[in-house]
């Protein structure tokens, strides 16, 4: 059986990591607030960052779905796709 001091040490380490995570989350939130204050759309930024960080396979699926969405919207709205032939 592990000792109480081992448990305490591990718990304290985890708590320090959680505190660091909380600070990082706050920093990210502040960065989006600053971006918003200079005119950027934070919702669009979050989405763009999320897409940019995707792994290749997931990104390919996302890009295909976006292409399908544009195609369907163009058809529903009876308009031509930009760059369509």
N, CA, C and O of each residue as an XYZ file, in Angstrom:
340
protein
N       0.840     -1.186      0.000
C       0.000      0.000      0.000
C       0.882      1.245      0.000
O       1.933      1.278      0.639
N       0.441      2.251     -0.717
C       1.174      3.513     -0.786
C       0.962      4.297      0.509
O      -0.046      4.139      1.198
N       1.930      5.136      0.813
C       1.853      5.900      2.058
C       0.973      7.136      1.885
O       0.713      7.596      0.773
N       0.528      7.651      3.021
C      -0.269      8.871      3.016
C       0.523     10.045      2.442
O      -0.039     10.912      1.774
N       1.839     10.067      2.708
C       2.650     11.174      2.186
C       2.745     11.102      0.664
O       2.829     12.138      0.004
N       2.734      9.895      0.099
C       2.739      9.738     -1.354
C       1.431     10.276     -1.932
O       1.438     10.995     -2.930
N       0.330      9.931     -1.312
C      -0.971     10.425     -1.746
C      -1.009     11.947     -1.658
O      -1.442     12.615     -2.596
N      -0.563     12.485     -0.548
C      -0.566     13.930     -0.342
C       0.301     14.614     -1.403
O      -0.096     15.632     -1.971
N       1.465     14.061     -1.662
C       2.381     14.630     -2.655
C       1.737     14.648     -4.039
O       1.814     15.649     -4.753
N       1.111     13.555     -4.409
C       0.453     13.493     -5.719
C      -0.718     14.464     -5.794
O      -0.906     15.136     -6.808
N      -1.495     14.539     -4.739
C      -2.641     15.449     -4.709
C      -2.176     16.898     -4.806
O      -2.786     17.691     -5.523
N      -1.121     17.252     -4.106
C      -0.609     18.621     -4.158
C      -0.098     18.957     -5.555
O      -0.298     20.068     -6.046
N       0.556     18.001     -6.185
C       1.034     18.211     -7.552
C      -0.144     18.458     -8.495
O      -0.111     19.380     -9.310
N      -1.166     17.644     -8.381
C      -2.354     17.800     -9.226
C      -3.014     19.151     -8.970
O      -3.441     19.818     -9.913
N      -3.102     19.555     -7.726
C      -3.709     20.848     -7.406
C      -2.900     22.000     -7.997
O      -3.482     22.976     -8.470
N      -1.571     21.904     -7.979
C      -0.731     22.945     -8.593
C      -0.983     23.012    -10.093
O      -1.088     24.097    -10.666
N      -1.079     21.849    -10.724
C      -1.372     21.816    -12.160
C      -2.738     22.433    -12.461
O      -2.897     23.161    -13.440
N      -3.704     22.140    -11.624
C      -5.045     22.700    -11.808
C      -5.026     24.222    -11.640
O      -5.714     24.935    -12.370
N      -4.254     24.710    -10.699
C      -4.109     26.159    -10.522
C      -3.485     26.784    -11.763
O      -3.919     27.844    -12.213
N      -2.465     26.127    -12.317
C      -1.829     26.625    -13.535
C      -2.822     26.646    -14.693
O      -2.856     27.592    -15.480
N      -3.624     25.596    -14.785
C      -4.642     25.529    -15.838
C      -5.624     26.687    -15.697
O      -5.989     27.316    -16.690
N      -6.052     26.969    -14.473
C      -6.985     28.071    -14.238
C      -6.378     29.402    -14.679
O      -7.069     30.240    -15.259
N      -5.096     29.594    -14.407
C      -4.413     30.825    -14.827
C      -4.347     30.922    -16.347
O      -4.546     31.998    -16.912
N      -4.070     29.811    -17.003
C      -4.002     29.797    -18.465
C      -5.376     30.091    -19.064
O      -5.485     30.851    -20.026
N      -6.409     29.500    -18.504
C      -7.771     29.761    -18.986
C      -8.086     31.249    -18.860
O      -8.668     31.836    -19.773
N      -7.714     31.856    -17.755
C      -7.939     33.287    -17.556
C      -7.139     34.108    -18.571
O      -7.648     35.090    -19.111
N      -5.898     33.714    -18.831
C      -5.073     34.409    -19.833
C      -5.709     34.333    -21.219
O      -5.727     35.322    -21.952
N      -6.226     33.171    -21.573
C      -6.883     32.996    -22.866
C      -8.116     33.882    -22.941
O      -8.340     34.562    -23.943
N      -8.908     33.874    -21.890
C     -10.114     34.706    -21.841
C      -9.738     36.183    -22.023
O     -10.390     36.902    -22.781
N      -8.700     36.624    -21.336
C      -8.257     38.009    -21.453
C      -7.778     38.325    -22.872
O      -8.029     39.415    -23.387
N      -7.094     37.377    -23.496
C      -6.622     37.588    -24.867
C      -7.791     37.769    -25.831
O      -7.730     38.612    -26.726
N      -8.840     36.995    -25.659
C     -10.026     37.166    -26.495
C     -10.709     38.500    -26.214
O     -11.212     39.144    -27.135
N     -10.730     38.916    -24.968
C     -11.315     40.221    -24.626
C     -10.553     41.355    -25.297
O     -11.159     42.295    -25.812
N      -9.223     41.270    -25.293
C      -8.409     42.295    -25.944
C      -8.676     42.291    -27.449
O      -8.840     43.348    -28.058
N      -8.718     41.114    -28.035
C      -8.990     41.014    -29.469
C     -10.351     41.626    -29.800
O     -10.497     42.324    -30.804
N     -11.341     41.363    -28.955
C     -12.671     41.927    -29.161
C     -12.626     43.446    -29.061
O     -13.287     44.137    -29.836
N     -11.864     43.965    -28.124
C     -11.805     45.413    -27.917
C     -11.180     46.153    -29.097
O     -11.398     47.354    -29.261
N     -10.407     45.446    -29.918
C      -9.823     46.090    -31.099
C     -10.576     45.721    -32.381
O     -10.113     46.012    -33.484
N     -11.732     45.084    -32.228
C     -12.613     44.866    -33.369
C     -12.717     43.464    -33.926
O     -13.446     43.250    -34.894
N     -12.013     42.500    -33.351
C     -12.132     41.127    -33.844
C     -13.359     40.445    -33.247
O     -13.815     40.799    -32.161
N     -13.879     39.469    -33.970
C     -15.027     38.693    -33.525
C     -14.494     37.470    -32.773
O     -13.951     36.557    -33.395
N     -14.642     37.440    -31.439
C     -14.073     36.333    -30.662
C     -14.673     34.968    -31.013
O     -13.974     33.956    -30.965
N     -15.936     34.936    -31.360
C     -16.564     33.661    -31.723
C     -15.918     33.099    -32.987
O     -15.609     31.910    -33.059
N     -15.719     33.957    -33.974
C     -15.078     33.522    -35.213
C     -13.617     33.145    -34.953
O     -13.109     32.181    -35.526
N     -12.948     33.908    -34.090
C     -11.562     33.580    -33.756
C     -11.459     32.211    -33.098
O     -10.587     31.413    -33.443
N     -12.356     31.938    -32.143
C     -12.341     30.631    -31.471
C     -12.512     29.506    -32.476
O     -11.807     28.498    -32.416
N     -13.456     29.680    -33.405
C     -13.716     28.651    -34.413
C     -12.498     28.482    -35.313
O     -12.087     27.357    -35.598
N     -11.916     29.601    -35.766
C     -10.751     29.528    -36.655
C      -9.570     28.848    -35.958
O      -8.871     28.033    -36.560
N      -9.358     29.183    -34.709
C      -8.264     28.571    -33.948
C      -8.522     27.078    -33.763
O      -7.611     26.259    -33.882
N      -9.760     26.742    -33.474
C     -10.123     25.335    -33.309
C      -9.854     24.544    -34.590
O      -9.297     23.447    -34.545
N     -10.249     25.102    -35.714
C     -10.034     24.431    -37.005
C      -8.542     24.337    -37.305
O      -8.063     23.295    -37.753
N      -7.807     25.417    -37.061
C      -6.374     25.433    -37.356
C      -5.610     24.397    -36.535
O      -4.572     23.903    -36.976
N      -6.111     24.065    -35.349
C      -5.423     23.114    -34.475
C      -5.822     21.653    -34.730
O      -5.250     20.746    -34.125
N      -6.785     21.421    -35.606
C      -7.259     20.058    -35.868
C      -6.169     19.197    -36.490
O      -5.318     19.680    -37.236
N      -6.218     17.914    -36.165
C      -5.339     16.944    -36.811
C      -5.787     16.794    -38.262
O      -6.935     17.088    -38.595
N      -4.897     16.346    -39.109
C      -5.137     16.303    -40.557
C      -6.427     15.566    -40.934
O      -7.204     16.071    -41.744
N      -6.661     14.404    -40.371
C      -7.849     13.631    -40.722
C      -9.134     14.331    -40.329
O     -10.092     14.383    -41.100
N      -9.141     14.860    -39.137
C     -10.315     15.579    -38.658
C     -10.518     16.862    -39.466
O     -11.650     17.242    -39.763
N      -9.419     17.520    -39.816
C      -9.503     18.751    -40.610
C     -10.081     18.454    -41.989
O     -10.893     19.225    -42.501
N      -9.669     17.345    -42.588
C     -10.190     16.986    -43.912
C     -11.702     16.764    -43.859
O     -12.433     17.211    -44.744
N     -12.161     16.075    -42.823
C     -13.609     15.866    -42.665
C     -14.325     17.196    -42.468
O     -15.395     17.426    -43.032
N     -13.726     18.067    -41.661
C     -14.316     19.379    -41.421
C     -14.409     20.168    -42.720
O     -15.449     20.753    -43.022
N     -13.322     20.186    -43.488
C     -13.299     20.934    -44.743
C     -14.335     20.400    -45.727
O     -14.984     21.170    -46.435
N     -14.485     19.082    -45.765
C     -15.488     18.475    -46.656
C     -16.891     18.902    -46.218
O     -17.723     19.255    -47.054
N     -17.150     18.869    -44.928
C     -18.456     19.279    -44.413
C     -18.720     20.756    -44.713
O     -19.845     21.127    -45.047
N     -17.695     21.596    -44.598
C     -17.853     23.024    -44.905
C     -18.174     23.211    -46.385
O     -19.020     24.029    -46.746
N     -17.494     22.447    -47.239
C     -17.771     22.513    -48.673
C     -19.198     22.101    -48.983
O     -19.880     22.739    -49.785
N     -19.645     21.022    -48.338
C     -21.028     20.573    -48.520
C     -22.011     21.640    -48.045
O     -23.018     21.901    -48.704
N     -21.721     22.249    -46.915
C     -22.588     23.293    -46.381
C     -22.721     24.448    -47.373
O     -23.827     24.918    -47.643
N     -21.595     24.898    -47.911
C     -21.628     25.987    -48.890
C     -22.433     25.601    -50.129
O     -23.215     26.399    -50.645
N     -22.234     24.378    -50.596
C     -22.965     23.889    -51.763
C     -24.468     23.870    -51.488
O     -25.256     24.347    -52.305
N     -24.863     23.325    -50.349
C     -26.281     23.235    -50.001
C     -26.897     24.615    -49.824
O     -28.016     24.858    -50.276
N     -26.177     25.517    -49.172
C     -26.700     26.871    -48.995
C     -26.881     27.568    -50.335
O     -27.884     28.245    -50.563
N     -25.907     27.398    -51.216
C     -26.003     28.012    -52.538
C     -27.235     27.491    -53.278
O     -27.949     28.258    -53.924
N     -27.473     26.210    -53.182
C     -28.626     25.627    -53.862
C     -29.932     26.110    -53.236
O     -30.868     26.480    -53.945
N     -29.988     26.105    -51.915
C     -31.200     26.538    -51.209
C     -31.503     28.009    -51.497
O     -32.663     28.388    -51.660
N     -30.465     28.829    -51.558
C     -30.637     30.265    -51.771
C     -30.604     30.639    -53.247
O     -30.624     31.823    -53.583
N     -30.553     29.651    -54.129
C     -30.543     29.848    -55.582
C     -29.470     30.860    -55.997
O     -29.756     31.841    -56.683
N     -28.238     30.603    -55.570
C     -27.119     31.467    -55.949
C     -25.974     30.598    -56.425
O     -25.965     29.387    -56.205
N     -25.001     31.230    -57.085
C     -23.843     30.504    -57.561
C     -22.751     30.510    -56.502
O     -22.583     31.482    -55.765
N     -22.021     29.422    -56.444
C     -20.868     29.353    -55.539
C     -19.728     30.181    -56.117
O     -19.498     30.181    -57.326
N     -19.028     30.877    -55.254
C     -17.853     31.622    -55.686
C     -16.795     30.624    -56.108
O     -16.485     29.699    -55.357
N     -16.243     30.790    -57.277
C     -15.220     29.872    -57.770
C     -15.781     28.608    -58.378
O     -15.014     27.731    -58.775
N     -17.103     28.483    -58.466
C     -17.708     27.285    -59.058
C     -17.639     27.367    -60.565
O     -17.624     28.456    -61.138
N     -17.596     26.207    -61.210
C     -17.484     26.175    -62.666
C     -18.747     25.714    -63.293
O     -18.832     25.625    -64.518
